[in-house]
Amino acid sequence: MALDDRHNLLDEEIGRGPFLKALSVGALSLTCLPAALSGVDAALAAGGGEIDNFTWALESTIASLNFYTGFNHTTLSALTLCMEGLAEYTASLKVAPRLATSWTQPDPLTYIYKVRQGVKFWDGSPMTAEDVAYSMAQQMNPKVASQESSFYSAVTSVTATGPFEVTVKLKNPDPAFQYVPAFAAGYVVSKKFLQAHLSDMGTPAVLTMGTGPYKIASFQPDQGVTLVRNDLYWGPKPRIKQITLQFITDTNARLLAMRSHSVDGASLVPLGQISQWKAIPNVRVVTGPGLQTIFFTLDTANPPFNDIHVRRAFAYALDKKGIAQAVFKGYAQPANAMVPPEGWANLLSKQAITQIFATFPQYSFDMSKARAELAQSAMPKGFSATVTYPDSAPELGLISQVLARNLSSLNITLNVKEVPATQWLNGLYAHTELGIGTMEWNMDYPDPQNVLDTFLNSQFAVKNAFNLSNFKNSKVDSLLAQQKKSTDNKARGQLMSEVERVVAQQLPVLPVAWADVAVAMDSKYNWPGFNGFFHREVWIDQIV
């Protein structure tokens, strides 16, 4: 996410309350994840009839439709309507069968998928297990240089073990692999097509060859993508004859396009501009959980943050509710854990998630407690520190300024510094930008392992990895290792809830907020259950 307003909203003459109020009324434009489809036609809302054309505005251009090397959220917004894998995400983020009718995991190192019969590619050729296995295996082909190859790091082989059976073998247990067939890392392309076009797939001249409900008719990198209905589709007949995805990269231009109704809907409604979008006649703005965590990292290996009392002082000085209102206009939830509740959907029931989150240690905003903790630390008289944030995400700077304002009353000077995004990222990889840092993380798949292992496993407290807190805890390492060996997702959920509990006690990270995402559409339509993973689903089917 990114805020368009770069003004320094701090004023030496105002206090914390007025400062947050000033933030809340400022023209802060947040950049969110891509979006999905909208007010097509009354026939769509009624569930019947055909629609000739549907137009949707995407927030950025697409350089290539090659999902191996051109992977990003905007590309997914187009490809998820026409490409398929063995599995898919439901609206509740559960993993369900798609090109596979079922699968089993007889042991921690083996997945066996039963491939759906009767599926045809857009050119009419039948899909077999060979196509599936070949498509997935290319993720591990060094000549392809896939951006998703890391999701296959534990895979030794993907083979067709029958005309309609695919077997995946792992070299070590990896619970994350269960999610791979449900997004771009598991897309299936015709083997014949891939062998002929592995080097130029996804270009305007070649396009690609999938099995989904829509097929790509044309692609212009500077304009958009046109999809047409796949009349050979194995599932329910798509009701829209043509979908036009326009690239409108300027936020104000998208707003004008929605206001003039030249598009049926638009993605990337900035959270700070929602009131402007809601003011458009006959337009509905839908928000939902973004599966994104915004947080601070604290270097537990070096002073002053190797002192638990300093970390607790920072935790109590962090006004999460105020930030959610001021920076995110209320379209965010104060976070008391690294993984948002929706990220546990495949492991635990909603009731179990609610109960577990209630047991995590809480740090409500309380400057008296912050002062008491600092008094017990090795730095009772205060100190100075610097937090940098990338110019591509100024909301991280605003959050840091809120914290700095509160810390000033403890005689702690937190210098907030904006740097170019590349410099910031290089510093993270080099582990030179530690001390206190700020980040936002969008989940790659809805499972706590994606966040907890990445940021808290001690083996990643090294260069080119993301344990930026240098946090090394034997209990956390043991719990993460145990859950990786388990094939029982409920048991894994319990183990990782213990990780969250230890982290909340030790505070190597300070979760701030779980931000929402937003889309706009004609007011006659709605999107029940909308969430930040829509770009991994056939989102057109979810509009009612």
Backbone torsions as a table, in degrees:
resi	resn	phi	psi	omega
1	MET	NA	151.7	-179.2
2	ALA	-144.1	141.8	177.0
3	LEU	-97.1	131.5	179.6
4	ASP	-75.7	-32.4	-177.3
5	ASP	-76.3	114.3	-177.6
6	ARG	-100.2	7.7	-176.4
7	HIS	-67.0	145.7	174.0
8	ASN	-80.3	109.2	-174.2
9	LEU	-89.0	-1.6	176.9
10	LEU	-73.4	137.9	176.5
11	ASP	-135.0	125.7	-175.9
12	GLU	-61.7	-17.1	-176.1
13	GLU	-91.0	-6.4	-176.3
14	ILE	-112.0	153.5	178.7
15	GLY	-89.8	-175.4	-177.5
16	ARG	-61.1	-45.4	-179.2
17	GLY	-59.1	-54.4	176.8
18	PRO	-60.1	-33.7	179.3
19	PHE	-61.7	-47.6	178.6
20	LEU	-65.1	-36.9	177.7
21	LYS	-64.0	-40.8	178.4
22	ALA	-62.1	-39.8	177.0
23	LEU	-62.5	-41.7	-173.1
24	SER	-68.3	-21.3	179.9
25	VAL	-104.9	-2.2	-179.9
26	GLY	-72.4	159.8	-179.7
27	ALA	-83.5	73.9	-176.8
28	LEU	-94.1	118.7	-176.5
29	SER	-106.8	109.2	-177.8
30	LEU	-93.0	134.6	176.8
31	THR	-91.3	126.0	-177.1
32	CYS	-112.5	-176.3	177.1
33	LEU	-69.3	166.0	-180.0
34	PRO	-59.0	-179.2	-176.9
35	ALA	-135.2	-155.9	-170.8
36	ALA	-147.8	-165.2	-165.1
37	LEU	-85.6	163.6	-169.8
38	SER	-147.8	-151.0	-169.4
39	GLY	-50.4	82.9	-175.6
40	VAL	-81.6	-62.3	-173.9
41	ASP	-165.6	154.7	179.0
42	ALA	-59.6	-28.6	-179.8
43	ALA	-63.6	-36.9	178.8
44	LEU	-66.6	-44.5	180.0
45	ALA	-62.9	-34.2	-178.8
46	ALA	-80.6	-11.4	177.6
47	GLY	85.2	14.5	-179.1
48	GLY	-144.3	173.0	178.2
49	GLY	78.3	171.0	179.3
50	GLU	-113.0	150.2	178.5
51	ILE	-115.5	129.8	-176.8
52	ASP	-71.5	-46.0	-176.6
53	ASN	-149.6	142.7	178.6
54	PHE	-134.3	130.4	-175.6
55	THR	-118.5	132.3	-177.9
56	TRP	-133.2	139.0	-179.8
57	ALA	-96.2	123.0	174.0
58	LEU	-98.2	151.5	-169.4
59	GLU	-85.6	-7.6	177.7
60	SER	-151.3	167.0	-179.4
61	THR	-81.9	167.6	177.4
62	ILE	-121.4	121.7	-178.0
63	ALA	-78.1	-34.3	-176.8
64	SER	-153.9	147.4	175.1
65	LEU	-96.8	15.6	174.3
66	ASN	-80.9	106.1	-174.8
67	PHE	-72.0	-11.8	174.6
68	TYR	-72.5	-44.9	-172.8
69	THR	-116.3	-8.6	-177.7
70	GLY	-114.7	30.9	-173.0
71	PHE	-74.6	122.4	167.6
72	ASN	-161.2	174.2	-174.1
73	HIS	-63.7	-37.2	-179.9
74	THR	-67.9	-42.2	176.5
75	THR	-58.8	-41.9	179.3
76	LEU	-61.6	-35.5	-179.3
77	SER	-57.8	-32.1	177.6
78	ALA	-87.1	-48.7	-173.5
79	LEU	-67.2	-30.4	-177.4
80	THR	-65.9	-16.3	177.4
81	LEU	-84.9	-12.6	-175.0
82	CYS	-131.6	-15.8	179.8
83	MET	-109.0	153.0	-178.3
84	GLU	-136.8	154.7	172.3
85	GLY	-122.6	-174.3	-179.8
86	LEU	-66.2	-25.6	-177.5
87	ALA	-131.7	174.3	177.1
88	GLU	-150.2	164.9	173.6
89	TYR	-95.7	135.4	172.1
90	THR	-82.8	175.1	179.7
91	ALA	-63.0	-23.9	177.9
92	SER	-92.5	11.0	176.1
93	LEU	72.2	15.0	174.4
94	LYS	-80.3	148.8	176.7
95	VAL	-85.9	128.2	-176.6
96	ALA	-133.7	160.0	179.6
97	PRO	-65.3	149.0	173.4
98	ARG	-137.9	-88.7	174.7
99	LEU	-77.1	-11.0	168.2
100	ALA	-101.3	141.9	175.3
101	THR	-85.9	-24.4	178.4
102	SER	-169.7	169.8	173.5
103	TRP	-154.4	160.5	178.0
104	THR	-133.2	158.6	174.4
105	GLN	-128.7	85.1	-175.7
106	PRO	-64.0	-23.7	175.8
107	ASP	-153.2	166.8	-175.8
108	PRO	-60.3	-14.5	-176.0
109	LEU	-108.4	8.2	-174.3
110	THR	-137.9	131.0	169.9
111	TYR	-120.0	130.3	177.5
112	ILE	-119.8	119.4	-177.0
113	TYR	-108.1	131.7	172.0
114	LYS	-90.9	115.0	-172.9
115	VAL	-84.3	136.2	-178.6
116	ARG	-62.7	134.2	177.6
117	GLN	-92.5	157.1	177.5
118	GLY	83.6	7.9	179.3
119	VAL	-86.9	137.3	178.9
120	LYS	-121.5	147.6	171.2
121	PHE	-75.5	169.3	-177.0
122	TRP	-58.7	-27.0	-179.2
123	ASP	-86.4	3.5	177.4
124	GLY	93.6	-8.4	179.7
125	SER	-75.0	144.3	-177.5
126	PRO	-74.2	144.0	175.2
127	MET	-89.1	135.4	178.0
128	THR	-127.5	175.8	177.6
129	ALA	-61.7	-29.1	178.3
130	GLU	-62.0	-40.3	178.3
131	ASP	-64.0	-42.9	-179.4
132	VAL	-62.6	-51.5	-176.7
133	ALA	-62.8	-41.3	-178.8
134	TYR	-66.3	-42.5	-179.8
135	SER	-61.2	-46.3	-178.0
136	MET	-70.1	-37.2	-178.4
137	ALA	-64.8	-27.1	179.5
138	GLN	-64.9	-20.3	176.0
139	GLN	-62.4	-24.4	-179.0
140	MET	-99.9	0.1	-178.1
141	ASN	-79.3	113.9	-177.8
142	PRO	-59.6	-26.5	179.2
143	LYS	-69.8	-25.1	179.3
144	VAL	-79.6	-33.9	-178.6
145	ALA	55.2	51.1	-177.6
146	SER	-65.3	140.4	176.0
147	GLN	-72.4	-16.3	-179.9
148	GLU	-102.7	11.6	-175.7
149	SER	-59.9	-26.9	-179.1
150	SER	-63.2	-25.9	178.7
151	PHE	-71.5	-10.5	178.3
152	TYR	-109.6	16.3	-175.1
153	SER	-63.4	-26.5	179.5
154	ALA	-95.5	0.0	-174.3
155	VAL	-89.8	132.9	174.7
156	THR	-99.0	-31.8	-179.6
157	SER	-160.2	149.2	170.1
158	VAL	-128.4	111.8	-173.4
159	THR	-132.8	151.6	172.8
160	ALA	-83.3	111.5	-178.5
161	THR	-101.2	14.4	177.0
162	GLY	178.8	168.1	179.9
163	PRO	-55.9	-31.4	-179.7
164	PHE	-136.2	45.7	176.8
165	GLU	-144.6	132.4	177.2
166	VAL	-123.0	133.1	179.5
167	THR	-117.9	129.4	177.6
168	VAL	-110.3	127.5	178.9
169	LYS	-111.1	135.0	179.4
170	LEU	-109.1	152.6	175.7
171	LYS	-89.0	-20.0	174.6
172	ASN	-152.6	155.2	-177.8
173	PRO	-58.1	137.1	179.6
174	ASP	-148.6	90.9	-179.4
175	PRO	-58.5	-23.0	-179.0
176	ALA	-66.2	-20.9	-176.5
177	PHE	-65.6	-24.2	-179.8
178	GLN	-59.4	-21.2	-178.3
179	TYR	-92.9	-16.7	-174.3
180	VAL	-57.8	-45.3	-178.9
181	PRO	-67.6	-5.1	-175.8
182	ALA	-98.4	1.3	176.2
183	PHE	-143.4	-166.9	-168.1
184	ALA	-55.1	-29.8	179.6
185	ALA	-64.7	-13.2	-179.5
186	GLY	-117.8	10.3	-179.7
187	TYR	-59.0	144.3	-178.5
188	VAL	-109.2	128.2	177.2
189	VAL	-122.7	152.4	175.9
190	SER	-56.1	128.8	179.4
191	LYS	-60.4	-42.0	179.7
192	LYS	-60.5	-42.6	179.2
193	PHE	-65.8	-44.1	-179.5
194	LEU	-62.8	-41.6	-179.4
195	GLN	-62.9	-30.4	-179.4
196	ALA	-87.4	-24.2	-170.5
197	HIS	-134.3	30.6	-178.5
198	LEU	-61.9	-30.1	-177.0
199	SER	-88.9	-23.1	-177.3
200	ASP	-124.3	14.3	175.7
201	MET	-61.7	140.7	177.7
202	GLY	92.0	-6.0	176.8
203	THR	-79.2	160.9	179.2
204	PRO	-57.5	-31.1	-177.0
205	ALA	-79.8	-30.1	-172.7
206	VAL	-106.9	-36.2	-177.7
207	LEU	60.6	-135.4	179.7
208	THR	-153.5	-176.8	-175.7
209	MET	-141.6	98.7	-177.7
210	GLY	-116.8	-162.2	-175.9
211	THR	-125.6	0.2	-169.1
212	GLY	-71.1	177.9	-175.4
213	PRO	-66.9	-21.0	176.1
214	TYR	-126.4	149.0	177.9
215	LYS	-120.4	154.4	-175.3
216	ILE	-80.7	121.9	178.7
217	ALA	-92.8	-39.0	179.4
218	SER	-156.9	158.0	-179.1
219	PHE	-147.7	120.8	175.6
220	GLN	-123.0	109.4	-173.0
221	PRO	-53.0	-28.5	-178.3
222	ASP	-97.2	-2.2	-176.3
223	GLN	-125.6	-54.4	-178.7
224	GLY	165.3	-169.6	-178.5
225	VAL	-127.3	136.9	175.6
226	THR	-112.6	126.8	178.0
227	LEU	-113.4	146.0	175.4
228	VAL	-126.4	157.9	-176.8
229	ARG	-62.6	137.9	175.7
230	ASN	-93.7	101.0	-177.1
231	ASP	-72.4	-7.7	177.2
232	LEU	-95.8	6.4	-173.3
233	TYR	-61.0	138.2	-176.8
234	TRP	-73.2	-23.1	-177.4
235	GLY	-94.7	-161.7	178.7
236	PRO	-56.3	141.7	-178.1
237	LYS	-63.7	124.1	177.2
238	PRO	-61.8	140.7	-175.1
239	ARG	-92.6	-12.5	-178.9
240	ILE	-100.9	127.6	-178.3
241	LYS	-75.4	-37.0	-178.2
242	GLN	-146.2	136.6	176.5
243	ILE	-119.1	125.6	177.6
244	THR	-108.9	117.2	177.8
245	LEU	-103.5	108.7	-178.1
246	GLN	-94.7	140.9	175.0
247	PHE	-90.1	111.1	175.6
248	ILE	-125.8	95.0	-168.5
249	THR	-79.8	-24.7	-178.7
250	ASP	-83.9	128.7	-176.9
251	THR	-58.5	-44.8	-179.0
252	ASN	-67.5	-33.7	178.5
253	ALA	-67.0	-37.5	176.6
254	ARG	-65.9	-40.0	178.4
255	LEU	-61.2	-43.5	179.1
256	LEU	-66.1	-38.3	178.6
257	ALA	-63.6	-38.7	177.6
258	MET	-69.9	-39.2	-178.7
259	ARG	-65.9	-36.2	179.1
260	SER	-84.8	-6.7	-178.4
261	HIS	59.5	31.0	172.9
262	SER	-78.2	-12.9	171.4
263	VAL	-125.4	154.6	179.0
264	ASP	-79.7	-19.0	179.4
265	GLY	-174.6	172.7	-176.3
266	ALA	-148.8	144.4	175.6
267	SER	-93.0	172.1	175.6
268	LEU	59.4	60.1	170.8
269	VAL	-79.6	114.1	-178.3
270	PRO	-63.1	133.0	-177.4
271	LEU	-59.9	-36.1	-179.2
272	GLY	-73.7	-11.4	-179.2
273	GLN	-112.5	10.6	-174.4
274	ILE	-56.3	-37.6	-178.8
275	SER	-60.7	-36.1	178.2
276	GLN	-67.3	-39.6	179.4
277	TRP	-70.0	-39.5	179.7
278	LYS	-66.9	-23.4	-179.2
279	ALA	-77.5	-11.0	179.4
280	ILE	-71.7	127.5	178.9
281	PRO	-58.8	138.6	175.5
282	ASN	61.8	30.3	176.0
283	VAL	-125.1	135.8	177.5
284	ARG	-110.4	134.2	172.8
285	VAL	-105.2	126.5	-179.7
286	VAL	-113.5	130.5	177.9
287	THR	-117.9	158.6	178.0
288	GLY	-162.6	169.0	-180.0
289	PRO	-61.9	133.6	-174.5
290	GLY	-91.5	-4.5	-174.3
291	LEU	53.5	42.5	179.0
292	GLN	-126.7	133.3	176.7
293	THR	-113.0	131.5	175.0
294	ILE	-107.2	128.6	-171.7
295	PHE	-154.4	164.6	171.6
296	PHE	-104.6	145.6	171.5
297	THR	-108.8	142.7	-179.9
298	LEU	-125.0	126.2	-176.2
299	ASP	-73.5	99.3	-175.4
300	THR	-75.8	-6.8	-177.3
301	ALA	-92.6	-12.2	-174.4
302	ASN	-137.4	151.2	178.6
303	PRO	-67.9	151.0	3.7
304	PRO	-88.3	-6.0	-170.8
305	PHE	-84.8	1.2	170.7
306	ASN	-77.0	-3.3	178.9
307	ASP	-97.1	118.2	-177.4
308	ILE	-60.3	-31.4	-179.6
309	HIS	-69.2	-34.9	175.1
310	VAL	-64.9	-43.5	-179.2
311	ARG	-64.3	-38.3	177.6
312	ARG	-67.7	-37.6	177.5
313	ALA	-59.9	-42.8	178.0
314	PHE	-65.4	-38.8	-179.4
315	ALA	-62.7	-43.1	-179.9
316	TYR	-73.0	-24.2	-179.7
317	ALA	-85.3	-1.0	-176.8
318	LEU	-93.4	108.4	-178.3
319	ASP	-86.9	84.3	-174.9
320	LYS	-66.5	-41.9	179.7
321	LYS	-64.0	-42.6	178.6
322	GLY	-62.3	-40.7	179.3
323	ILE	-65.5	-43.0	179.7
324	ALA	-58.4	-38.3	179.7
325	GLN	-77.9	-46.6	-171.9
326	ALA	-75.2	-48.7	-174.9
327	VAL	-83.7	-38.5	-174.5
328	PHE	-108.7	12.1	176.4
329	LYS	55.8	25.9	-179.8
330	GLY	88.7	-4.1	-179.7
331	TYR	-93.9	52.5	176.2
332	ALA	-161.9	154.4	177.8
333	GLN	-110.5	133.8	173.1
334	PRO	-57.3	133.4	-173.4
335	ALA	-99.8	130.2	174.2
336	ASN	-113.0	13.8	177.6
337	ALA	-156.3	162.7	-179.6
338	MET	-72.9	-35.3	-176.5
339	VAL	-101.2	124.2	178.5
340	PRO	-65.7	155.9	-176.6
341	PRO	-53.0	-38.4	-178.1
342	GLU	-64.6	-22.4	-179.5
343	GLY	-73.6	-4.1	179.8
344	TRP	-103.8	6.8	-168.3
345	ALA	-58.3	-33.7	-177.8
346	ASN	-85.5	-2.8	-175.2
347	LEU	-111.7	-41.3	-172.5
348	LEU	-134.8	158.0	176.1
349	SER	-72.6	161.5	178.6
350	LYS	-59.0	-39.6	179.7
351	GLN	-63.8	-43.6	179.6
352	ALA	-65.1	-39.0	178.9
353	ILE	-62.3	-46.1	179.7
354	THR	-60.6	-42.9	-179.0
355	GLN	-65.6	-41.4	-178.5
356	ILE	-67.2	-44.0	-179.0
357	PHE	-62.1	-30.6	179.8
358	ALA	-69.7	-18.0	-178.3
359	THR	-90.7	-10.3	-179.0
360	PHE	-71.2	141.6	176.8
361	PRO	-54.9	138.6	-176.6
362	GLN	-109.2	145.5	175.9
363	TYR	-131.4	84.2	178.1
364	SER	-72.7	156.2	-178.7
365	PHE	-64.0	115.4	-175.6
366	ASP	-155.5	100.2	-176.8
367	MET	-68.8	-25.3	176.7
368	SER	-65.8	-43.6	177.5
369	LYS	-68.2	-36.1	177.6
370	ALA	-61.7	-42.9	179.8
371	ARG	-64.8	-40.1	179.6
372	ALA	-66.0	-39.2	179.0
373	GLU	-66.5	-43.8	-179.7
374	LEU	-62.7	-34.9	179.6
375	ALA	-62.8	-27.2	179.6
376	GLN	-87.2	-5.7	-174.3
377	SER	-86.9	176.8	176.0
378	ALA	-78.5	-3.7	-178.7
379	MET	-128.1	56.8	-173.3
380	PRO	-65.3	-22.5	-178.5
381	LYS	-93.4	4.7	177.9
382	GLY	96.4	179.3	-177.6
383	PHE	-168.9	179.6	177.6
384	SER	-118.7	145.9	176.6
385	ALA	-149.2	162.8	-179.7
386	THR	-127.0	133.8	174.2
387	VAL	-119.0	129.1	177.9
388	THR	-105.0	152.8	176.4
389	TYR	-142.2	153.3	-176.8
390	PRO	-78.0	146.2	179.4
391	ASP	-65.5	-14.8	177.8
392	SER	-79.8	-10.7	-178.5
393	ALA	-136.2	67.6	-177.3
394	PRO	-62.8	-17.9	176.0
395	GLU	-61.9	-29.1	175.8
396	LEU	-66.5	-33.8	176.0
397	GLY	-67.8	-40.2	179.5
398	LEU	-65.2	-41.2	177.4
399	ILE	-62.5	-41.9	179.5
400	SER	-65.1	-35.9	178.5
401	GLN	-66.5	-37.3	176.5
402	VAL	-61.3	-46.5	179.2
403	LEU	-63.2	-43.6	-179.6
404	ALA	-59.8	-40.6	-179.9
405	ARG	-60.6	-43.1	-179.3
406	ASN	-69.0	-39.9	-177.6
407	LEU	-68.5	-23.6	-177.4
408	SER	-59.8	-30.3	179.3
409	SER	-72.8	-10.8	176.0
410	LEU	-98.8	7.3	-176.0
411	ASN	66.3	29.5	173.5
412	ILE	-106.8	122.9	177.9
413	THR	-98.6	112.8	176.6
414	LEU	-106.0	106.0	178.8
415	ASN	-80.6	124.3	-178.0
416	VAL	-103.6	121.2	-171.2
417	LYS	-128.8	125.4	175.0
418	GLU	-87.8	136.2	177.9
419	VAL	-135.0	160.0	175.8
420	PRO	-57.1	143.9	-175.1
421	ALA	-56.4	-40.6	-179.6
422	THR	-64.0	-43.0	177.9
423	GLN	-61.8	-42.9	179.9
424	TRP	-61.8	-47.3	-178.3
425	LEU	-66.5	-41.2	178.1
426	ASN	-62.0	-36.8	177.4
427	GLY	-64.3	-38.6	177.7
428	LEU	-64.4	-48.5	-179.3
429	TYR	-61.9	-35.1	-179.1
430	ALA	-80.9	-9.2	-177.0
431	HIS	61.4	34.2	175.2
432	THR	-100.9	-22.9	179.8
433	GLU	-95.8	63.9	-178.8
434	LEU	-103.1	-127.1	-173.8
435	GLY	64.3	-107.9	169.6
436	ILE	-117.7	133.0	178.9
437	GLY	-130.7	166.8	177.5
438	THR	-134.4	141.1	-175.4
439	MET	-148.1	164.1	166.3
440	GLU	-132.6	138.1	-173.2
441	TRP	-130.4	120.3	173.8
442	ASN	-92.3	127.9	-177.0
443	MET	-64.8	136.9	176.3
444	ASP	-78.6	-32.0	178.1
445	TYR	-151.5	151.1	-173.1
446	PRO	-79.3	76.9	-179.7
447	ASP	-155.5	133.2	-178.2
448	PRO	-56.0	-28.3	-178.9
449	GLN	-55.9	-35.8	-176.8
450	ASN	-56.0	-36.5	-178.4
451	VAL	-93.8	-50.2	-171.3
452	LEU	-66.6	-41.6	179.9
453	ASP	-69.1	-39.5	-177.0
454	THR	-63.3	-43.5	-171.2
455	PHE	-102.4	-10.0	-171.6
456	LEU	-128.3	-10.5	177.4
457	ASN	-71.7	129.2	-175.1
458	SER	-63.1	-25.0	179.9
459	GLN	-68.3	-14.0	179.3
460	PHE	-101.4	12.2	175.0
461	ALA	-86.2	53.7	-176.3
462	VAL	-142.4	169.6	176.3
463	LYS	-57.4	148.8	179.1
464	ASN	65.6	19.6	174.7
465	ALA	-137.3	172.0	-165.6
466	PHE	-114.7	20.4	168.4
467	ASN	-82.2	77.9	-172.9
468	LEU	-77.5	-7.5	176.8
469	SER	-89.9	-2.7	-173.8
470	ASN	50.7	37.2	-174.8
471	PHE	-83.3	122.7	178.9
472	LYS	-128.8	110.3	-176.8
473	ASN	-136.0	118.7	-174.8
474	SER	-63.0	-34.8	179.1
475	LYS	-67.2	-44.1	178.2
476	VAL	-61.8	-44.8	179.0
477	ASP	-60.3	-41.3	-179.4
478	SER	-65.8	-43.6	179.8
479	LEU	-64.0	-42.1	179.0
480	LEU	-65.7	-37.4	178.4
481	ALA	-67.8	-40.7	179.3
482	GLN	-62.1	-45.1	-176.6
483	GLN	-67.2	-29.2	178.8
484	LYS	-67.9	-27.3	-178.5
485	LYS	-86.1	-9.1	-175.2
486	SER	-92.3	144.0	173.2
487	THR	-103.8	5.1	179.4
488	ASP	-101.0	106.4	-175.3
489	ASN	-64.3	-33.6	178.6
490	LYS	-64.7	-42.7	177.3
491	ALA	-64.2	-38.1	177.9
492	ARG	-63.1	-39.7	179.0
493	GLY	-60.9	-40.9	178.8
494	GLN	-65.4	-41.4	-179.9
495	LEU	-64.3	-42.2	-177.7
496	MET	-77.7	-21.3	171.8
497	SER	-67.3	-30.8	175.0
498	GLU	-68.1	-35.5	175.9
499	VAL	-61.3	-47.5	179.4
500	GLU	-59.2	-37.7	-178.2
501	ARG	-67.0	-44.0	178.2
502	VAL	-62.8	-41.8	-179.2
503	VAL	-64.1	-41.1	178.5
504	ALA	-64.9	-28.2	177.6
505	GLN	-79.2	-41.3	-174.3
506	GLN	-89.4	-23.7	173.8
507	LEU	58.3	48.0	170.7
508	PRO	-71.8	-20.5	176.5
509	VAL	-132.4	153.7	176.9
510	LEU	-120.4	95.2	176.3
511	PRO	-61.8	136.9	-177.6
512	VAL	-108.3	-55.2	-174.1
513	ALA	-156.6	154.5	168.4
514	TRP	-108.5	108.6	-173.6
515	ALA	-83.9	149.4	177.3
516	ASP	-85.0	171.7	168.6
517	VAL	-123.9	162.0	-175.6
518	ALA	-144.2	146.2	173.9
519	VAL	-134.2	161.4	179.2
520	ALA	-121.9	148.4	179.9
521	MET	-159.0	167.6	176.5
522	ASP	-56.2	140.5	-173.5
523	SER	-65.9	-13.3	178.0
524	LYS	-74.1	-11.8	-174.0
525	TYR	-118.3	162.5	179.5
526	ASN	-143.8	167.0	-178.0
527	TRP	-135.0	81.6	179.8
528	PRO	-62.0	138.2	176.1
529	GLY	74.0	16.7	-179.9
530	PHE	-59.3	137.6	178.1
531	ASN	-151.6	175.5	-173.5
532	GLY	-70.6	-3.8	178.1
533	PHE	-98.7	11.7	-176.1
534	PHE	-57.6	-31.6	-177.9
535	HIS	-72.4	-0.8	174.1
536	ARG	-109.1	8.4	-178.0
537	GLU	-124.0	164.4	172.1
538	VAL	-77.8	81.2	-168.5
539	TRP	-64.5	-22.8	-179.2
540	ILE	-63.8	-25.3	-179.1
541	ASP	-79.2	-10.4	-172.4
542	GLN	-99.9	-3.0	177.6
543	ILE	-81.5	134.1	-179.9
544	VAL	-126.2	NA	NA
